[in-house]
Amino acid sequence: MANLNQVIIAGNLTKDPVQFDYKKNGKPSSFAVLMVAVNTRKGDTTYVEYISVKVFNGQVKACMDYLKKGSGVLITGHLVSSSYKDKNDVPHWGMDVFADKVQFTGAKASK
């Protein structure tokens, strides 16, 4: 059986993208975080999932230039696990969505 780690998300941004700059191997780099709201139905009930997505490389500038709160996106990506210990040495685990491709499903943002 083959292994598969793929996520597909279609929704709307709940806020403008946020860019973070850092140094990777001494070179400047950056990533953007998109907060995406996805409506989900379970029976007769609809609820909203809020999903944080990290975007890297050349897609960062395009996301910052074209996306804003309310923009529609279709994202394909993969899950990445992370863990850390807080100041009380208590372990915490989480999962992040790393975007492989971000498609804009709305008009260009006017900034």
C-alpha positions as CSV (number, residue, x, y, z in Angstrom):
1,M,0.0,0.0,0.0
2,A,1.3,3.4,-1.0
3,N,1.6,6.3,1.5
4,L,-0.2,9.5,0.8
5,N,-0.2,12.9,2.5
6,Q,-2.3,15.3,0.6
7,V,-4.8,18.0,1.7
8,I,-7.2,19.9,-0.5
9,I,-8.9,23.0,0.9
10,A,-11.4,25.3,-0.7
11,G,-12.6,28.4,1.2
12,N,-12.3,32.1,1.9
13,L,-9.6,34.0,3.8
14,T,-10.7,35.3,7.2
15,K,-8.1,38.0,7.2
16,D,-5.4,39.5,5.0
17,P,-2.3,37.2,4.5
18,V,0.5,37.7,6.9
19,Q,4.1,37.5,5.8
20,F,7.0,36.4,8.0
21,D,10.6,37.0,7.1
22,Y,13.5,34.9,8.4
23,K,17.0,33.8,7.4
24,K,17.6,30.3,6.0
25,N,21.2,29.3,5.7
26,G,22.1,32.9,6.1
27,K,19.9,34.0,3.2
28,P,16.7,36.0,3.5
29,S,13.6,34.0,3.0
30,S,9.9,34.3,3.9
31,F,6.6,32.5,4.3
32,A,3.0,33.7,4.4
33,V,0.2,32.4,6.6
34,L,-3.3,32.2,5.2
35,M,-6.3,31.7,7.6
36,V,-9.0,29.9,5.5
37,A,-12.6,29.4,6.6
38,V,-14.2,26.2,5.2
39,N,-17.9,25.4,5.5
40,T,-18.5,21.8,6.4
41,R,-21.8,20.0,6.5
42,K,-22.6,17.1,8.9
43,G,-26.2,16.0,8.4
44,D,-28.4,19.1,8.5
45,T,-25.8,21.2,10.4
46,T,-23.3,23.4,8.7
47,Y,-20.3,24.6,10.7
48,V,-17.0,26.4,9.9
49,E,-13.5,25.0,10.2
50,Y,-10.7,27.6,10.4
51,I,-7.5,26.2,8.9
52,S,-4.1,27.9,9.0
53,V,-2.0,27.4,5.8
54,K,1.7,28.2,5.4
55,V,2.8,29.3,1.9
56,F,6.5,29.3,0.8
57,N,8.8,30.4,-2.0
58,G,7.5,32.2,-5.1
59,Q,3.9,31.9,-4.0
60,V,4.4,34.3,-1.1
61,K,4.6,37.4,-3.2
62,A,1.6,36.4,-5.3
63,C,-0.5,35.7,-2.2
64,M,0.5,39.1,-0.7
65,D,-0.2,40.9,-3.9
66,Y,-3.5,39.3,-4.9
67,L,-5.2,38.0,-1.7
68,K,-7.1,39.8,1.0
69,K,-9.8,39.1,3.6
70,G,-12.7,37.4,1.8
71,S,-10.7,36.1,-1.1
72,G,-11.5,32.6,-2.4
73,V,-8.7,30.1,-2.6
74,L,-8.2,26.5,-3.6
75,I,-5.2,25.0,-1.9
76,T,-3.5,21.7,-2.4
77,G,-0.8,20.8,0.1
78,H,0.4,18.4,2.7
79,L,0.4,18.0,6.5
80,V,3.6,18.6,8.6
81,S,3.7,17.6,12.2
82,S,5.4,19.7,14.8
83,S,6.1,19.5,18.5
84,Y,7.7,21.6,21.3
85,K,7.9,21.8,25.1
86,D,6.6,24.9,26.8
87,K,8.3,26.7,29.7
88,N,6.9,24.1,32.1
89,D,8.4,21.3,30.0
90,V,5.0,20.1,28.9
91,P,5.0,18.7,25.4
92,H,2.7,20.0,22.7
93,W,2.0,18.6,19.3
94,G,0.3,20.0,16.2
95,M,-0.2,19.7,12.5
96,D,0.4,22.4,9.9
97,V,-0.8,22.6,6.3
98,F,2.0,23.5,3.9
99,A,0.7,24.7,0.6
100,D,2.1,23.1,-2.6
101,K,-0.2,25.2,-4.8
102,V,-2.5,28.1,-4.2
103,Q,-5.1,29.0,-6.8
104,F,-7.0,32.2,-6.5
105,T,-10.7,31.8,-7.1
106,G,-11.7,35.5,-6.9
107,A,-10.8,38.9,-8.3
108,K,-7.4,40.6,-7.6
109,A,-7.3,42.3,-4.2
110,S,-7.3,46.1,-4.3
111,K,-4.7,47.2,-1.8
